[in-house]
Amino acid sequence: MSAHDEVSEAFWDATRERRLVLQSCRACDHRQHYPRLLCTSCGNTELEFAPISGLGVVDSFTVVHRAPTPGMEPPYVVARVRLAEGPILLTNLIGDADWVCDMPVRVDWRPLPDGRHLPVFRPMED
């Protein structure tokens, strides 16, 4: 997740301040993630990044018990989180929980070496 480009730069810059943002279309108000050059709803190219609540629900998840590379300590949880604003974010779930689909979650942050942060999610009640 360290690579970024001019399309995703505003997303990653917001993570430096631990702010979660989504692209929003100025023409139809569609919100989308991951950042793209055009709106996936209407095709408009006038997109801006808007702050969101950081709330969502677990859409799907899997617990990984075998590290794909050295330095990744299993077990860890990879999940799709449906944000309250609609889009789905591929992420990690953190915290001691009996994970289930539709569980309410909230954003948390994992620091990256370059000062950005990776959005991860924890149970709402944590």
N, C-alpha and C positions, 0 to 999 in steps of 0.2 A: 504494500500500500504506500510505498514511498514515492512512486512515480506520479507526477501530475503534469498537466499541460495548461494552456491558456483557457480552455473551456472549464476545467475544474479548479483553477487557481483560487477563485473567490470562495469556493467551498472549503478548501484546505486552509486558506487564510483565516476564515471564521473559526476553524478548530483551534487556532493558536490562542483564541480567547474563550475557548470551550463554548462556542455558540454553534448550534446545529441549524443549518440553513438548507432550503430546497430551491431549485429553480422554479420560478413562477412565470407563466406566459402573460404578457401584457394585453394580448388580444382576447384570450378566452379564460384566463385565470387558472388554467390547468397547472397542477404542481407535479414535478417529476424528479426522480432520482434514478440513476446517476446523471450527472450533468451532460448535456448534449448541445449541439449547435442549433437545433430547432425543436419546437414543441411537438411532442409525440401525439398530441390531440388534433391540432389544427395546422401544423406545419409552419407557423410563424417563427421568425428568427429573433423577435424582440423579447428576450428573456432576461429576468433579473433574479437575484438571490434574495429570498425573504426568510426571516427567522421563523422557526416553528416551535411548538411546545416541548418536543423531546419525549412525548408520551406515545405509547403504542401497545400492541399486543403481539405475543408470539404467534406467528403464522405457521411455522414449521421449524423443526430443529433436529440435530443429531449430536450425540456425544461421541467425541473422537477419543479412542483409547490408545492409539498408536501414533507417535510423533512422525510426521512426514519428513522432518529435517531436524538435525540437532538444534537444541535451544528452544524448541516448542515442547513445553511440558504437558503431557496428557495427565488426566483427562481434561478436555476443554469442550465447550459447547459452541457449535456453529449454528446460526439460526437466521431465518427470515423474520424480520419484525415489520408488521404493518403499522406504519406511523398513523397517528390520529388524523393527520392531514391527507392520508390516502396512499402515498407511495410505499413500496416495500424496500427495506434496506437489508442487505446481507451483512451480518455482524457476528459478534460473539456475545454470549450471555455470561454474566459473571454473578457471583454470589452463591450462597449455599441454599439451593432451592430444589424442590421436586418439580422439575419443569413439566409443563403441560401446554398444549396449544390453547390459545385464547387467554393465556395468563397476561395480566396487565404488567407492563414494564416501563421503566423510565431511563433516559439516557444517562450515561456516566462516561468517563473519559480515561483512556489509556495513553500516557505520554509516549511520544515518539522522539528519537534522538535529536531531531532537527527543530524541536520546539512546537511542532504541530501535535495534535491529539487525535487518536482514533476513537470514533464513537462506538461504545459498547453499551449493553443494556443490562440492568439489574431488576429484580422484582420490585414492583411499586412499593410494597410495604417495607423494604429495606431502608 
